[in-house]
């Protein structure tokens, strides 16, 4: 059965964040709790897709893993590098598309808290703080990329962990990962209050059938997928 408890895992304290960089929230803590269940140690090669402040990457690195963190935002890259320096934790941080920056490499664990908020614009933004959360009209622009490209980056028995809103369709994610050859399940869920972004889009979300009238809480899900 999926866990419904928020993370008891310890994230680094005193994280710095440049303006516009996504800071750890409920989804970060939920994913951290599931990452804490995985075996990490010296020799474990890990990839984080969309590192933000680097909180989860640092969490993995403090357990001895060799972590590569990628983000399309230069501000996020600079923030993660700064936090790694402040906490004296070795962390490789790369700027750009995760698939392009990791060509030819394979990892034991990949994890991601991708942008997943449905937005009226069909295409995700190419700049600005909204880039950290807006993900097209169904919220799946980045999720689908990860489902398509991340499996090839996993070693045999490698694991993918991804958190996103149930509003985006967890079953769709499970189906896509299964078609990519991974055994995928939902391992954790959490119900959290709507934040200001969802509240500002209430009418549009209701019109799109993505939210019920007067809905006030969002379900978060963590999906764990493993390569044979």
Backbone as CSV, one residue per row, in Angstrom:
resi,resn,N_x,N_y,N_z,CA_x,CA_y,CA_z,C_x,C_y,C_z
1,UNK,0.845,-1.200,0.000,0.000,0.000,0.000,0.879,1.248,0.000
2,UNK,0.491,2.276,-0.760,1.279,3.498,-0.759,1.276,4.165,0.604
3,UNK,2.395,4.769,0.949,2.475,5.550,2.171,1.769,6.879,1.974
4,UNK,1.106,7.361,3.027,0.453,8.672,2.948,1.120,9.697,3.852
5,UNK,2.228,9.324,4.499,2.891,10.233,5.428,3.865,11.129,4.695
6,UNK,3.912,12.401,5.119,4.930,13.283,4.572,6.288,12.873,5.106
7,UNK,7.309,13.347,4.427,8.665,12.893,4.673,9.135,13.130,6.094
8,UNK,9.773,12.096,6.641,10.527,12.247,7.865,12.019,12.335,7.537
9,UNK,12.339,12.226,6.243,13.725,12.314,5.823,14.239,13.730,6.061
10,UNK,15.506,13.808,6.375,16.106,15.095,6.664,16.645,15.724,5.395
11,UNK,16.158,16.914,5.073,16.708,17.701,3.980,17.707,18.692,4.563
12,UNK,18.675,19.109,3.778,19.657,20.076,4.290,18.978,21.333,4.804
13,UNK,19.482,21.863,5.896,18.931,23.088,6.465,19.681,24.299,5.910
14,UNK,19.021,25.437,5.981,19.659,26.680,5.583,19.971,26.766,4.106
15,UNK,19.111,26.185,3.266,19.349,26.240,1.831,19.166,27.656,1.303
16,UNK,20.051,28.049,0.420,19.950,29.336,-0.236,19.194,29.176,-1.547
17,UNK,18.555,30.235,-2.016,17.829,30.177,-3.284,17.860,31.547,-3.946
18,UNK,18.356,31.588,-5.171,18.278,32.808,-5.952,16.820,33.085,-6.320
19,UNK,16.453,34.339,-6.599,15.066,34.644,-6.970,14.609,33.806,-8.160
20,UNK,13.398,33.255,-8.053,12.825,32.463,-9.132,13.150,30.986,-9.086
21,UNK,13.960,30.547,-8.116,14.298,29.125,-7.995,13.313,28.460,-7.043
22,UNK,12.758,27.327,-7.480,11.750,26.618,-6.703,12.351,26.107,-5.396
23,UNK,11.713,26.452,-4.286,12.199,26.024,-2.984,11.448,24.790,-2.501
24,UNK,12.083,23.953,-1.660,11.449,22.710,-1.204,10.083,22.952,-0.583
25,UNK,9.114,22.141,-1.025,7.763,22.216,-0.492,7.263,20.790,-0.205
26,UNK,5.942,20.627,-0.100,5.383,19.331,0.262,5.786,18.229,-0.709
27,UNK,5.822,18.545,-2.022,6.193,17.516,-2.988,7.648,17.100,-2.823
28,UNK,8.529,18.065,-2.493,9.932,17.751,-2.248,10.076,16.806,-1.067
29,UNK,9.351,17.098,0.018,9.460,16.273,1.223,8.890,14.878,1.000
30,UNK,7.816,14.802,0.220,7.229,13.490,-0.063,8.202,12.637,-0.866
31,UNK,8.846,13.232,-1.860,9.822,12.498,-2.657,11.043,12.133,-1.816
32,UNK,11.444,13.019,-0.919,12.581,12.738,-0.044,12.321,11.512,0.817
33,UNK,11.087,11.366,1.284,10.744,10.211,2.110,10.910,8.910,1.341
34,UNK,10.518,8.917,0.073,10.657,7.706,-0.736,12.120,7.464,-1.120
35,UNK,12.855,8.529,-1.382,14.274,8.375,-1.679,15.011,7.794,-0.484
36,UNK,14.570,8.140,0.728,15.215,7.630,1.936,15.071,6.120,2.066
37,UNK,14.092,5.528,1.385,13.885,4.078,1.446,14.840,3.313,0.532
38,UNK,15.454,4.025,-0.402,16.328,3.362,-1.370,17.743,3.222,-0.816
39,UNK,18.426,2.197,-1.289,19.807,1.969,-0.874,20.725,2.912,-1.647
40,UNK,21.402,3.752,-0.915,22.360,4.691,-1.489,23.672,4.560,-0.737
41,UNK,24.752,4.697,-1.448,26.045,4.622,-0.798,27.144,4.827,-1.800
42,UNK,28.394,4.696,-1.376,29.513,4.851,-2.297,29.361,3.919,-3.503
43,UNK,29.544,4.478,-4.670,29.405,3.681,-5.883,28.041,3.769,-6.521
44,UNK,27.030,4.260,-5.781,25.699,4.437,-6.360,25.687,5.710,-7.197
45,UNK,25.368,5.563,-8.484,25.341,6.729,-9.366,23.896,7.201,-9.525
46,UNK,23.690,8.476,-9.249,22.351,9.036,-9.144,22.228,10.247,-10.059
47,UNK,21.044,10.398,-10.655,20.731,11.562,-11.475,19.472,12.223,-10.944
48,UNK,19.531,13.542,-10.738,18.317,14.300,-10.443,17.975,15.160,-11.645
49,UNK,16.732,15.061,-12.090,16.235,15.855,-13.208,15.461,17.044,-12.640
50,UNK,15.974,18.247,-12.855,15.333,19.449,-12.319,15.675,19.640,-10.861
51,UNK,16.892,20.062,-10.568,17.368,20.045,-9.182,16.895,21.209,-8.338
52,UNK,16.553,22.356,-8.942,16.123,23.496,-8.135,17.234,23.958,-7.200
53,UNK,16.960,23.970,-5.910,17.966,24.381,-4.927,19.030,23.317,-4.703
54,UNK,18.787,22.103,-5.206,19.704,21.000,-4.960,19.410,20.236,-3.686
55,UNK,18.257,20.487,-3.049,17.951,19.871,-1.750,17.999,18.349,-1.805
56,UNK,17.322,17.759,-2.793,17.276,16.303,-2.875,18.616,15.732,-3.327
57,UNK,19.282,16.420,-4.236,20.602,15.969,-4.675,21.579,15.943,-3.507
58,UNK,21.544,16.963,-2.671,22.416,17.014,-1.506,22.053,15.917,-0.514
59,UNK,20.749,15.667,-0.355,20.301,14.578,0.524,20.906,13.255,0.080
60,UNK,20.899,12.992,-1.229,21.470,11.751,-1.739,22.988,11.737,-1.604
61,UNK,23.617,12.866,-1.860,25.077,12.926,-1.808,25.611,12.748,-0.394
62,UNK,24.868,13.236,0.610,25.327,13.074,1.993,25.284,11.620,2.429
63,UNK,24.552,10.791,1.683,24.529,9.361,1.985,25.599,8.594,1.212
64,UNK,26.432,9.334,0.491,27.567,8.725,-0.180,27.409,8.510,-1.662
65,UNK,26.232,8.789,-2.213,26.010,8.567,-3.637,26.780,9.578,-4.472
66,UNK,27.106,9.172,-5.702,27.723,10.076,-6.670,26.590,10.702,-7.478
67,UNK,26.324,11.971,-7.265,25.112,12.608,-7.768,25.426,13.590,-8.888
68,UNK,24.685,13.443,-9.976,24.667,14.425,-11.047,23.294,15.085,-11.031
69,UNK,23.267,16.395,-10.972,22.008,17.138,-10.940,21.936,18.034,-12.169
70,UNK,20.791,18.024,-12.854,20.626,18.781,-14.092,19.427,19.714,-13.954
71,UNK,19.536,20.894,-14.522,18.408,21.826,-14.532,18.517,22.721,-15.767
72,UNK,17.375,23.099,-16.325,17.369,23.984,-17.495,17.545,25.447,-17.099
73,UNK,17.439,25.739,-15.813,17.561,27.114,-15.320,18.986,27.374,-14.840
74,UNK,19.592,28.431,-15.390,20.922,28.809,-14.926,20.883,29.217,-13.455
75,UNK,19.806,29.862,-13.031,19.706,30.267,-11.630,19.649,29.058,-10.707
76,UNK,18.940,28.026,-11.136,18.889,26.804,-10.334,20.261,26.144,-10.271
77,UNK,20.947,26.094,-11.391,22.289,25.512,-11.412,23.212,26.260,-10.450
78,UNK,23.190,27.591,-10.525,24.033,28.387,-9.631,23.643,28.171,-8.170
79,UNK,22.328,28.078,-7.906,21.849,27.868,-6.536,22.319,26.529,-5.998
80,UNK,22.163,25.469,-6.793,22.576,24.131,-6.348,24.084,24.077,-6.114
81,UNK,24.841,24.703,-6.999,26.300,24.734,-6.812,26.665,25.472,-5.533
82,UNK,25.979,26.586,-5.281,26.249,27.357,-4.076,25.917,26.560,-2.823
83,UNK,24.773,25.885,-2.820,24.391,25.090,-1.655,25.333,23.912,-1.437
84,UNK,25.813,23.320,-2.519,26.786,22.230,-2.380,28.077,22.749,-1.750
85,UNK,28.487,23.949,-2.164,29.701,24.542,-1.593,29.499,24.884,-0.112
86,UNK,28.353,25.474,0.218,28.084,25.851,1.607,28.054,24.627,2.513
87,UNK,27.454,23.541,2.032,27.329,22.324,2.838,28.510,21.382,2.675
88,UNK,29.464,21.771,1.823,30.680,20.982,1.614,30.355,19.551,1.200
89,UNK,29.476,19.453,0.229,29.051,18.153,-0.300,29.401,18.104,-1.786
90,UNK,30.070,17.049,-2.239,30.401,16.964,-3.665,29.152,16.741,-4.512
91,UNK,28.971,17.584,-5.501,27.782,17.522,-6.339,28.149,18.020,-7.734
92,UNK,27.817,17.224,-8.746,28.041,17.653,-10.124,26.740,18.245,-10.641
93,UNK,26.759,19.521,-11.001,25.550,20.212,-11.448,25.754,20.654,-12.898
94,UNK,24.800,20.280,-13.757,24.887,20.581,-15.180,23.689,21.408,-15.626
95,UNK,23.922,22.279,-16.589,22.841,23.080,-17.153,22.393,22.489,-18.481
96,UNK,21.053,22.402,-18.663,20.527,21.975,-19.948,19.521,20.852,-19.845
97,UNK,19.213,20.267,-20.989,18.271,19.154,-21.074,18.900,17.898,-20.487
98,UNK,18.163,17.193,-19.653,18.754,16.061,-18.938,19.234,14.956,-19.871
99,UNK,18.476,14.687,-20.933,18.869,13.615,-21.847,20.115,14.005,-22.635
100,UNK,20.180,15.258,-23.082,21.328,15.717,-23.853,22.595,15.767,-23.009
101,UNK,22.468,16.132,-21.737,23.640,16.293,-20.881,24.146,14.980,-20.302
102,UNK,23.403,13.895,-20.488,23.818,12.604,-19.913,23.972,11.523,-20.973
103,UNK,24.172,11.926,-22.219,24.309,10.967,-23.311,25.430,9.966,-23.017
104,UNK,25.099,8.690,-23.158,26.082,7.638,-22.961,26.272,7.189,-21.528
105,UNK,25.604,7.831,-20.584,25.749,7.462,-19.177,24.556,6.621,-18.721
106,UNK,24.760,5.872,-17.635,23.703,5.080,-17.026,23.751,5.294,-15.520
107,UNK,22.570,5.213,-14.895,22.470,5.509,-13.478,21.741,4.399,-12.732
108,UNK,22.044,4.298,-11.437,21.356,3.329,-10.579,20.002,3.861,-10.123
109,UNK,19.945,5.161,-9.877,18.700,5.804,-9.428,18.558,7.149,-10.138
110,UNK,17.356,7.405,-10.639,16.994,8.708,-11.188,15.784,9.205,-10.408
111,UNK,15.801,10.459,-9.999,14.618,10.997,-9.332,14.327,12.393,-9.845
112,UNK,13.048,12.780,-9.735,12.648,14.081,-10.269,11.379,14.589,-9.614
113,UNK,11.373,15.885,-9.357,10.175,16.628,-8.991,9.959,17.630,-10.118
114,UNK,9.365,17.184,-11.240,9.322,18.011,-12.442,8.210,19.057,-12.376
115,UNK,8.232,20.043,-13.264,7.063,20.918,-13.419,5.842,20.072,-13.785
116,UNK,4.699,20.343,-13.123,3.519,19.525,-13.408,2.197,20.286,-13.262
117,UNK,2.250,21.594,-13.108,1.013,22.357,-12.945,0.382,22.624,-14.311
118,UNK,-0.878,22.214,-14.530,-1.551,22.544,-15.792,-1.662,24.058,-15.966
119,UNK,-1.454,24.511,-17.210,-1.464,25.944,-17.495,-2.205,26.198,-18.800
120,UNK,-2.844,27.343,-18.946,-3.583,27.638,-20.183,-2.718,27.623,-21.432
121,UNK,-1.442,27.981,-21.313,-0.558,27.959,-22.472,-0.196,26.530,-22.833
122,UNK,-0.238,26.224,-24.119,0.065,24.862,-24.570,1.516,24.486,-24.315
123,UNK,2.413,25.446,-24.531,3.829,25.165,-24.355,4.316,25.672,-23.004
124,UNK,5.188,24.912,-22.349,5.767,25.401,-21.098,6.578,26.665,-21.354
125,UNK,6.695,27.537,-20.358,7.466,28.769,-20.547,8.947,28.472,-20.761
126,UNK,9.619,29.333,-21.512,11.043,29.148,-21.792,11.927,29.941,-20.844
127,UNK,11.309,30.766,-20.000,12.078,31.540,-19.037,11.132,32.003,-17.930
128,UNK,11.717,32.561,-16.868,10.925,33.064,-15.753,10.677,31.997,-14.701
129,UNK,10.240,32.406,-13.505,10.024,31.450,-12.414,8.957,30.411,-12.725
130,UNK,7.998,30.745,-13.621,6.938,29.791,-13.963,7.486,28.522,-14.596
131,UNK,8.701,28.608,-15.095,9.333,27.442,-15.716,9.468,26.279,-14.733
132,UNK,9.489,26.597,-13.440,9.653,25.564,-12.417,8.375,24.799,-12.142
133,UNK,7.218,25.314,-12.619,5.978,24.589,-12.310,5.028,24.437,-13.498
134,UNK,4.958,25.383,-14.419,4.015,25.269,-15.540,4.462,24.188,-16.521
135,UNK,3.504,23.356,-16.974,3.869,22.203,-17.812,2.810,21.885,-18.853
136,UNK,2.302,22.913,-19.528,1.334,22.675,-20.598,-0.079,22.479,-20.081
137,UNK,-1.005,22.306,-21.002,-2.430,22.304,-20.640,-2.837,21.112,-19.771
138,UNK,-2.126,19.984,-19.894,-2.450,18.838,-19.038,-1.410,18.613,-17.943
139,UNK,-0.412,19.478,-17.869,0.624,19.352,-16.844,1.629,18.248,-17.107
140,UNK,1.620,17.674,-18.305,2.430,16.489,-18.560,3.612,16.732,-19.517
141,UNK,3.888,17.971,-19.863,4.931,18.235,-20.863,6.278,17.654,-20.447
142,UNK,6.661,17.828,-19.197,7.942,17.314,-18.732,7.809,15.875,-18.253
143,UNK,6.695,15.556,-17.616,6.463,14.183,-17.162,6.597,13.203,-18.311
144,UNK,5.987,13.511,-19.444,6.037,12.599,-20.588,7.446,12.469,-21.142
145,UNK,8.228,13.562,-21.097,9.628,13.479,-21.519,10.408,12.510,-20.634
146,UNK,10.165,12.598,-19.354,10.865,11.714,-18.424,10.456,10.266,-18.652
147,UNK,9.168,10.030,-18.837,8.694,8.665,-19.105,9.333,8.087,-20.362
148,UNK,9.558,8.947,-21.363,10.101,8.480,-22.636,11.610,8.292,-22.602
149,UNK,12.326,9.210,-21.940,13.786,9.233,-22.059,14.537,8.676,-20.861
150,UNK,13.952,8.744,-19.671,14.674,8.289,-18.482,14.941,6.785,-18.470
151,UNK,14.011,5.921,-18.941,14.289,4.478,-18.877,15.598,4.064,-19.532
152,UNK,15.972,4.700,-20.630,17.218,4.352,-21.318,18.449,4.775,-20.523
153,UNK,18.272,5.640,-19.531,19.394,6.092,-18.712,19.605,5.220,-17.483
154,UNK,18.730,4.242,-17.280,18.834,3.370,-16.115,19.656,2.129,-16.418
155,UNK,20.441,1.719,-15.444,21.123,0.441,-15.514,20.115,-0.682,-15.227
156,UNK,20.449,-1.924,-15.525,19.567,-3.027,-15.125,19.273,-2.951,-13.627
157,UNK,18.010,-3.130,-13.278,17.507,-3.018,-11.902,17.517,-1.577,-11.390
158,UNK,17.803,-0.616,-12.282,17.788,0.780,-11.877,16.391,1.269,-11.569
159,UNK,16.316,2.342,-10.789,15.040,2.819,-10.243,14.812,4.276,-10.632
160,UNK,13.577,4.570,-11.027,13.122,5.936,-11.268,12.091,6.300,-10.211
161,UNK,12.277,7.439,-9.557,11.306,7.986,-8.609,10.860,9.344,-9.121
162,UNK,9.544,9.541,-9.203,9.020,10.823,-9.690,7.770,11.196,-8.903
163,UNK,7.690,12.460,-8.518,6.507,12.965,-7.827,5.767,13.916,-8.750
164,UNK,4.452,13.861,-8.734,3.659,14.857,-9.455,2.232,14.864,-8.926
165,UNK,1.446,15.805,-9.408,0.064,15.937,-8.970,-0.800,14.841,-9.578
166,UNK,-1.745,14.330,-8.782,-2.714,13.398,-9.328,-3.574,14.028,-10.403
167,UNK,-3.622,15.352,-10.435,-4.372,16.078,-11.445,-3.840,15.780,-12.854
168,UNK,-2.566,15.396,-12.940,-1.933,15.127,-14.237,-2.223,13.716,-14.759
169,UNK,-2.767,12.846,-13.917,-3.080,11.498,-14.355,-1.998,10.498,-14.013
170,UNK,-2.038,9.976,-12.792,-1.035,8.990,-12.377,-1.116,7.724,-13.217
171,UNK,-2.320,7.319,-13.601,-2.463,6.105,-14.419,-1.771,6.265,-15.769
172,UNK,-1.829,7.467,-16.324,-1.144,7.723,-17.587,0.364,7.553,-17.433
173,UNK,0.906,8.022,-16.316,2.334,7.856,-16.060,2.686,6.387,-15.911
174,UNK,1.886,5.650,-15.168,2.138,4.214,-14.999,2.103,3.492,-16.341
175,UNK,1.134,3.829,-17.177,1.016,3.187,-18.491,2.229,3.495,-19.368
176,UNK,2.649,4.743,-19.389,3.790,5.129,-20.229,5.065,4.426,-19.771
177,UNK,5.272,4.352,-18.472,6.465,3.687,-17.969,6.417,2.189,-18.243
178,UNK,5.235,1.606,-18.142,5.098,0.171,-18.448,5.416,-0.089,-19.915
179,UNK,4.949,0.799,-20.806,5.248,0.634,-22.227,6.739,0.802,-22.516
180,UNK,7.440,1.524,-21.637,8.882,1.693,-21.783,9.665,0.529,-21.173
181,UNK,8.928,-0.438,-20.622,9.573,-1.638,-20.100,9.881,-1.618,-18.628
182,UNK,9.328,-0.663,-17.879,9.574,-0.575,-16.446,8.374,-1.096,-15.660
183,UNK,8.635,-1.670,-14.505,7.580,-2.072,-13.577,7.305,-0.896,-12.654
184,UNK,6.138,-0.278,-12.794,5.864,0.976,-12.100,4.677,0.847,-11.159
185,UNK,4.795,1.465,-9.992,3.716,1.483,-9.007,3.713,2.844,-8.301
186,UNK,2.569,3.174,-7.698,2.486,4.343,-6.823,2.900,3.902,-5.425
187,UNK,3.912,4.530,-4.869,4.419,4.115,-3.562,4.047,5.078,-2.443
188,UNK,3.595,6.275,-2.762,3.229,7.238,-1.718,2.240,8.249,-2.269
189,UNK,1.348,8.695,-1.420,0.407,9.748,-1.771,0.291,10.720,-0.608
190,UNK,-0.127,11.925,-0.908,-0.356,12.917,0.135,-1.370,13.929,-0.368
191,UNK,-2.264,14.346,0.494,-3.247,15.375,0.168,-2.803,16.686,0.791
192,UNK,-2.630,17.710,-0.052,-2.139,19.002,0.435,-3.088,20.113,-0.025
193,UNK,-3.158,21.211,0.717,-4.026,22.320,0.297,-3.538,22.930,-1.017
194,UNK,-4.495,23.411,-1.801,-4.133,24.132,-3.011,-3.273,25.343,-2.654
195,UNK,-2.250,25.573,-3.487,-1.435,26.764,-3.336,-2.003,27.917,-4.152
196,UNK,-1.325,29.051,-4.121,-1.850,30.245,-4.807,-1.960,30.077,-6.316
197,UNK,-1.097,29.285,-6.931,-1.144,29.134,-8.390,-2.411,28.389,-8.801
198,UNK,-2.692,27.279,-8.149,-3.911,26.545,-8.482,-5.150,27.387,-8.177
199,UNK,-5.131,28.090,-7.052,-6.300,28.911,-6.708,-6.546,29.982,-7.763
200,UNK,-5.474,30.540,-8.312,-5.635,31.588,-9.318,-6.195,31.034,-10.627
201,UNK,-6.106,29.712,-10.831,-6.565,29.098,-12.077,-7.814,28.244,-11.878
202,UNK,-8.506,28.455,-10.758,-9.634,27.594,-10.419,-10.660,27.492,-11.552
203,UNK,-11.104,28.621,-12.069,-12.137,28.598,-13.102,-11.666,27.821,-14.329
204,UNK,-10.442,28.066,-14.760,-9.909,27.366,-15.935,-9.776,25.865,-15.676
205,UNK,-9.279,25.491,-14.506,-9.122,24.071,-14.170,-10.471,23.354,-14.148
206,UNK,-11.490,24.017,-13.615,-12.827,23.433,-13.604,-13.363,23.289,-15.024
207,UNK,-13.134,24.290,-15.857,-13.602,24.227,-17.244,-12.925,23.100,-18.020
208,UNK,-11.674,22.814,-17.680,-10.925,21.750,-18.353,-11.228,20.363,-17.794
209,UNK,-12.016,20.315,-16.735,-12.316,19.031,-16.102,-11.175,18.485,-15.269
210,UNK,-10.229,19.342,-14.918,-9.078,18.911,-14.128,-9.315,19.054,-12.627
211,UNK,-10.363,19.756,-12.251,-10.677,19.942,-10.839,-12.181,20.033,-10.680
212,UNK,-12.651,19.511,-9.550,-14.072,19.589,-9.229,-14.389,20.951,-8.623
213,UNK,-15.635,21.354,-8.742,-16.050,22.642,-8.188,-15.823,22.650,-6.673
214,UNK,-15.276,23.745,-6.185,-15.010,23.959,-4.765,-13.925,23.042,-4.218
215,UNK,-13.175,22.374,-5.089,-12.086,21.532,-4.620,-11.022,22.394,-3.963
216,UNK,-10.467,21.916,-2.850,-9.513,22.710,-2.086,-8.191,21.994,-1.836
217,UNK,-8.108,20.679,-2.166,-6.899,19.932,-1.868,-6.413,19.210,-3.117
218,UNK,-5.111,19.048,-3.177,-4.458,18.405,-4.309,-3.803,17.118,-3.835
219,UNK,-3.974,16.059,-4.597,-3.294,14.808,-4.279,-1.935,14.770,-4.975
220,UNK,-0.905,14.498,-4.203,0.419,14.272,-4.754,0.690,12.770,-4.774
221,UNK,1.397,12.316,-5.784,1.747,10.896,-5.883,3.240,10.763,-6.158
222,UNK,3.838,9.724,-5.598,5.201,9.337,-5.960,5.124,8.015,-6.697
223,UNK,5.719,7.977,-7.868,5.738,6.770,-8.683,7.149,6.208,-8.692
224,UNK,7.238,4.919,-8.414,8.523,4.210,-8.428,8.487,3.210,-9.582
225,UNK,9.477,3.295,-10.440,9.535,2.395,-11.596,10.924,1.764,-11.630
226,UNK,10.958,0.466,-11.940,12.230,-0.247,-11.932,12.447,-0.968,-13.246
227,UNK,13.660,-0.856,-13.736,14.042,-1.567,-14.955,14.375,-3.020,-14.607
228,UNK,13.987,-3.968,-15.442,14.300,-5.384,-15.183,15.807,-5.615,-15.097
